[in-house]
């Protein structure tokens, strides 16, 4: 037997075995087998989503998986990413990044974020992987005017951003008490005494812009005939946008009245006739600004007439509004007693 040939054959078999072992372990690149988000929705209220990439084996060295970003959401405006690529550390088989939503006050509806993997040297990627995430907008806009409900002072009525989501309504009368209730419950001006004239009031609302009412004059029908106003607004009467001013017939009005400007009639009474009267407000130049006709509402209700809803509705008896909780009037405030 030729021992030299036998030795060569044995060495060849050993080399072949080592080669096969090497190819089955160290020389085979790891493969990307999983890529995706922990959940497919990202809440705008500073929500987070983790996106993870996983290999079928531990990496011998650090692996960086590049990501392509698409979708309708904008990186840096709608959300942030902890990194622009996913790094899998040496000795590990997975890595992740975090997406964090950016809170804003814009009505945007649903937006999308799509992350797609790219080719990675030293990693087998038979195809690209994709993670699709929906960014949820938490800015509701009930009335559809472009002002979100949390910023909208009139969330159920379409308005304009310049007026905090409320419509520009001009200058208007929102509530009138011409027939104060009898007894202590008729003390509308809060001075401790019920008086048929002192406790009459008219509530005005100015939706904007700021209004200088200096020299404006308030009349009932008989005062208009005589040319002598029931009330002349003093110099410096400035009503801000979305401000309220209440004029009582007299007395010593006591209370906060929702932060409204409060005045008493310079003539000592407004003198609205329960059987029917016409209230007229004129500006300093004698132009009619607004009127209120008592006659269609002259049923001696022992309570005020108020718009329902406030500012935009028709005049109804105050206690008939559920939000009034039985109250007979609300000078300076909304019908439910809250400030404008």
C-alpha positions as CSV (number, residue, x, y, z in Angstrom):
1,X,0.0,0.0,0.0
2,X,1.2,3.5,-0.8
3,X,1.2,5.2,2.5
4,X,1.8,8.6,1.0
5,X,-1.4,8.5,-1.1
6,X,-3.3,7.4,2.0
7,X,-2.0,10.4,4.0
8,X,-3.0,12.8,1.2
9,X,-6.5,11.3,1.1
10,X,-7.0,11.6,4.9
11,X,-5.7,15.2,4.9
12,X,-8.1,16.1,2.0
13,X,-11.1,14.6,3.9
14,X,-10.2,16.6,7.0
15,X,-9.8,19.8,5.0
16,X,-13.2,19.2,3.3
17,X,-14.9,18.7,6.6
18,X,-13.4,21.8,8.0
19,X,-14.5,23.7,4.9
20,X,-18.1,22.4,5.2
21,X,-18.3,23.4,8.9
22,X,-16.9,26.8,8.1
23,X,-19.4,27.5,5.3
24,X,-22.3,26.4,7.5
25,X,-21.4,28.8,10.3
26,X,-18.9,31.6,10.1
27,X,-19.2,32.3,6.4
28,X,-23.0,32.5,6.2
29,X,-24.3,36.1,6.6
30,X,-27.2,36.7,9.0
31,X,-30.6,37.4,7.4
32,X,-33.1,40.1,8.2
33,X,-36.2,38.1,9.1
34,X,-38.5,40.6,10.9
35,X,-39.2,44.3,10.7
36,X,-42.2,46.1,12.1
37,X,-43.8,48.5,14.6
38,X,-45.1,47.4,18.1
39,X,-48.4,49.0,17.1
40,X,-49.7,50.5,13.9
41,X,-51.2,53.7,15.5
42,X,-49.4,56.7,16.9
43,X,-51.4,59.1,19.1
44,X,-50.6,62.8,18.5
45,X,-50.8,63.5,22.2
46,X,-47.0,62.8,22.6
47,X,-47.5,59.1,21.8
48,X,-44.7,56.8,21.0
49,X,-44.2,53.7,18.7
50,X,-41.2,51.4,18.7
51,X,-40.0,49.9,15.4
52,X,-37.7,46.8,15.6
53,X,-35.5,44.9,13.2
54,X,-34.6,41.3,13.9
55,X,-31.9,39.0,12.4
56,X,-31.9,35.2,12.4
57,X,-28.6,35.1,14.2
58,X,-26.4,37.4,16.3
59,X,-24.3,39.9,14.5
60,X,-20.5,39.6,14.6
61,X,-20.2,43.3,14.3
62,X,-22.5,46.3,14.5
63,X,-25.2,46.3,11.7
64,X,-26.8,49.5,10.6
65,X,-30.1,49.2,8.7
66,X,-31.0,52.3,6.7
67,X,-34.6,53.4,6.5
68,X,-36.5,55.2,3.8
69,X,-39.3,57.5,5.1
70,X,-42.5,58.2,3.3
71,X,-46.2,59.0,4.0
72,X,-48.3,62.1,4.5
73,X,-46.9,63.0,8.0
74,X,-43.8,65.2,8.1
75,X,-40.7,64.3,10.1
76,X,-39.8,67.1,12.4
77,X,-43.2,68.7,12.3
78,X,-45.6,65.8,13.1
79,X,-43.2,63.4,14.7
80,X,-39.6,62.7,15.6
81,X,-37.4,59.6,15.2
82,X,-34.7,58.6,17.8
83,X,-32.4,57.7,14.9
84,X,-32.5,57.7,11.1
85,X,-31.4,54.0,11.0
86,X,-31.7,50.9,13.2
87,X,-28.4,49.8,14.7
88,X,-28.0,46.1,15.8
89,X,-25.1,45.9,18.2
90,X,-22.4,43.2,17.9
91,X,-23.5,40.1,19.6
92,X,-27.2,41.0,19.4
93,X,-29.8,39.9,16.8
94,X,-32.2,42.9,17.1
95,X,-32.3,46.7,17.4
96,X,-35.0,49.4,17.5
97,X,-35.8,53.1,17.1
98,X,-38.6,55.1,18.7
99,X,-41.1,57.4,16.9
100,X,-42.6,60.2,19.1
101,X,-45.6,62.3,17.9
102,X,-45.4,66.1,18.2
103,X,-48.5,67.7,19.7
104,X,-50.0,70.6,17.8
105,X,-53.2,72.6,17.5
106,X,-53.8,71.9,13.8
107,X,-56.8,70.0,12.5
108,X,-55.0,67.5,10.2
109,X,-57.1,64.3,10.2
110,X,-55.3,60.9,9.9
111,X,-51.7,61.0,8.6
112,X,-49.4,58.1,7.6
113,X,-45.8,57.2,8.2
114,X,-44.1,54.4,6.2
115,X,-40.6,53.1,7.0
116,X,-38.9,50.9,4.5
117,X,-35.6,49.0,4.9
118,X,-32.8,49.3,2.5
119,X,-29.9,46.9,1.6
120,X,-27.4,46.2,4.3
121,X,-23.8,45.0,3.7
122,X,-23.2,41.7,5.4
123,X,-26.9,41.0,5.9
124,X,-29.1,38.8,3.7
125,X,-32.2,40.8,2.7
126,X,-34.3,38.8,0.3
127,X,-36.7,41.7,0.0
128,X,-37.4,45.1,1.6
129,X,-39.5,45.3,4.7
130,X,-42.1,47.9,5.4
131,X,-43.8,49.3,8.6
132,X,-46.9,51.4,8.1
133,X,-48.1,53.6,11.0
134,X,-51.1,55.8,11.2
135,X,-50.7,59.1,13.1
136,X,-53.9,59.9,14.9
137,X,-55.0,63.6,15.1
138,X,-56.5,64.6,18.5
139,X,-57.6,68.0,17.4
140,X,-61.4,67.8,17.0
141,X,-63.3,70.6,15.2
142,X,-67.0,70.0,15.9
143,X,-68.3,73.0,13.9
144,X,-65.8,72.7,11.0
145,X,-64.5,76.3,11.2
146,X,-60.8,75.4,11.4
147,X,-60.5,76.2,15.1
148,X,-60.1,73.1,17.3
149,X,-62.6,72.6,20.1
150,X,-60.0,73.1,22.8
151,X,-59.2,76.6,21.4
152,X,-62.8,77.4,20.2
153,X,-64.9,79.6,22.5
154,X,-68.0,78.7,20.4
155,X,-67.3,75.0,19.5
156,X,-70.8,74.3,18.3
157,X,-71.2,77.5,16.1
158,X,-69.0,78.1,13.1
159,X,-66.9,81.2,13.5
160,X,-63.5,82.7,12.6
161,X,-60.1,82.2,14.1
162,X,-59.7,86.0,14.6
163,X,-62.7,85.8,17.0
164,X,-61.5,82.7,18.9
165,X,-63.8,80.4,16.8
166,X,-66.9,82.5,17.3
167,X,-68.8,84.3,14.6
168,X,-68.6,88.1,14.5
169,X,-72.1,89.0,15.6
170,X,-71.6,92.7,15.9
171,X,-73.2,94.5,18.9
172,X,-76.3,92.9,20.2
173,X,-78.8,92.6,23.1
174,X,-78.6,89.2,24.7
175,X,-80.9,89.5,27.7
176,X,-83.6,91.9,28.9
177,X,-85.5,92.0,32.3
178,X,-88.4,94.4,32.0
179,X,-90.6,92.7,34.7
180,X,-88.6,91.8,37.8
181,X,-90.2,89.1,39.9
182,X,-91.9,90.0,43.1
183,X,-90.2,89.7,46.4
184,X,-86.5,89.0,47.2
185,X,-86.1,86.8,44.1
186,X,-86.6,89.9,42.0
187,X,-83.4,91.6,43.3
188,X,-81.6,91.3,40.0
189,X,-79.0,94.0,40.8
190,X,-78.0,92.3,44.0
191,X,-78.3,95.4,46.2
192,X,-80.5,93.7,48.7
193,X,-83.8,95.4,47.7
194,X,-86.3,94.4,45.0
195,X,-87.4,97.4,43.1
196,X,-89.6,97.3,39.9
197,X,-87.5,100.0,38.2
198,X,-84.0,99.5,39.7
199,X,-83.9,95.8,38.9
200,X,-84.8,96.2,35.3
201,X,-81.7,95.6,33.1
202,X,-80.5,95.2,29.6
203,X,-77.5,93.0,28.8
204,X,-75.4,94.0,25.7
205,X,-72.7,91.8,24.1
206,X,-69.9,93.1,21.8
207,X,-68.4,90.4,19.6
208,X,-65.7,92.8,18.5
209,X,-63.7,94.7,17.7
210,X,-63.3,96.9,20.8
211,X,-66.1,99.5,21.0
212,X,-66.0,103.0,22.5
213,X,-69.6,103.6,23.7
214,X,-68.8,107.1,25.0
215,X,-71.9,109.3,24.3
216,X,-74.1,106.4,23.2
217,X,-77.7,106.9,24.3
218,X,-80.4,104.4,25.5
219,X,-84.1,105.2,25.1
220,X,-87.4,103.6,25.7
221,X,-90.3,104.7,23.5
222,X,-91.4,107.7,25.6
223,X,-87.9,108.9,26.1
224,X,-87.2,108.7,22.4
225,X,-90.2,110.9,21.7
226,X,-89.0,113.5,24.2
227,X,-85.4,113.3,23.1
228,X,-84.1,112.8,26.6
229,X,-82.3,109.4,27.0
230,X,-82.8,107.0,29.9
231,X,-79.1,106.5,29.9
232,X,-76.1,108.2,28.3
233,X,-73.0,106.1,28.4
234,X,-70.2,108.1,30.1
235,X,-66.9,109.0,28.5
236,X,-64.4,106.2,28.7
237,X,-67.0,103.4,28.3
238,X,-64.9,100.9,26.4
239,X,-66.3,97.5,25.7
240,X,-63.6,94.9,24.6
241,X,-64.1,92.3,22.0
242,X,-66.4,89.6,23.4
243,X,-67.2,91.9,26.3
244,X,-70.5,92.4,28.1
245,X,-72.0,95.6,29.5
246,X,-75.2,95.6,31.6
247,X,-77.3,98.6,32.3
248,X,-79.6,98.5,35.4
249,X,-82.4,100.9,36.0
250,X,-80.9,102.0,39.3
251,X,-79.9,101.0,42.7
252,X,-76.4,99.9,43.8
253,X,-75.5,96.8,41.7
254,X,-73.6,94.4,43.9
255,X,-71.8,91.3,42.6
256,X,-69.3,90.2,39.9
257,X,-71.9,89.8,37.1
258,X,-69.5,87.6,35.3
259,X,-66.9,90.3,34.9
260,X,-69.2,92.5,32.8
261,X,-69.1,96.3,32.8
262,X,-72.0,97.4,34.9
263,X,-73.7,100.8,34.8
264,X,-77.0,102.3,36.1
265,X,-79.3,104.4,34.0
266,X,-78.3,108.1,34.2
267,X,-82.0,109.1,34.2
268,X,-82.6,106.8,37.2
269,X,-84.7,104.3,35.3
270,X,-85.0,102.5,32.0
271,X,-88.8,102.4,32.4
272,X,-89.6,99.6,30.1
273,X,-93.4,99.2,29.8
274,X,-94.6,95.6,30.5
275,X,-97.5,96.0,28.1
276,X,-95.2,96.8,25.2
277,X,-92.2,99.2,24.6
278,X,-89.4,99.8,22.1
279,X,-85.9,100.1,23.4
280,X,-83.5,102.0,21.2
281,X,-79.7,102.4,21.4
282,X,-78.1,105.2,19.4
283,X,-74.4,105.9,18.9
284,X,-72.9,109.3,19.7
285,X,-73.9,110.5,16.2
286,X,-77.5,109.5,16.6
287,X,-77.3,106.4,14.5
288,X,-79.5,103.5,15.6
289,X,-77.2,100.6,16.7
290,X,-79.8,98.1,18.0
291,X,-83.4,98.0,19.1
292,X,-85.5,95.6,21.3
293,X,-89.3,95.4,20.9
294,X,-91.0,94.4,24.2
295,X,-94.5,93.9,22.7
296,X,-94.1,90.4,21.2
297,X,-92.8,89.3,24.6
298,X,-95.1,91.3,26.8
299,X,-96.7,88.5,28.8
300,X,-95.4,89.8,32.2
301,X,-93.3,86.7,32.8
302,X,-91.7,87.8,36.2
303,X,-88.3,86.8,34.7
304,X,-86.0,87.9,31.9
305,X,-86.1,87.1,28.2
306,X,-82.7,85.7,27.0
307,X,-81.4,84.4,23.8
308,X,-81.2,80.6,23.6
309,X,-78.5,79.7,22.8
310,X,-76.8,82.7,24.1
311,X,-75.9,85.3,21.4
312,X,-77.3,83.4,18.4
313,X,-80.8,82.1,19.5
314,X,-84.3,83.6,19.7
315,X,-85.5,85.2,22.9
316,X,-87.2,82.9,25.3
317,X,-88.2,83.1,29.0
318,X,-85.1,82.5,31.1
319,X,-86.3,79.6,33.3
320,X,-87.5,77.7,30.3
321,X,-83.8,77.0,29.3
322,X,-82.6,73.7,30.9
323,X,-79.1,75.1,31.5
324,X,-80.7,77.9,33.7
325,X,-81.6,75.4,36.4
326,X,-84.6,77.4,37.2
327,X,-82.9,80.8,37.5
328,X,-85.0,83.8,36.5
329,X,-82.3,85.9,35.1
330,X,-78.5,86.1,34.6
331,X,-77.2,89.7,34.2
332,X,-73.7,89.7,32.8
333,X,-73.4,86.0,32.3
334,X,-74.5,83.2,30.0
335,X,-77.9,81.6,30.8
336,X,-76.1,78.9,32.9
337,X,-74.4,81.5,35.0
338,X,-70.9,81.1,33.4
339,X,-68.9,84.0,32.0
340,X,-68.9,84.8,28.4
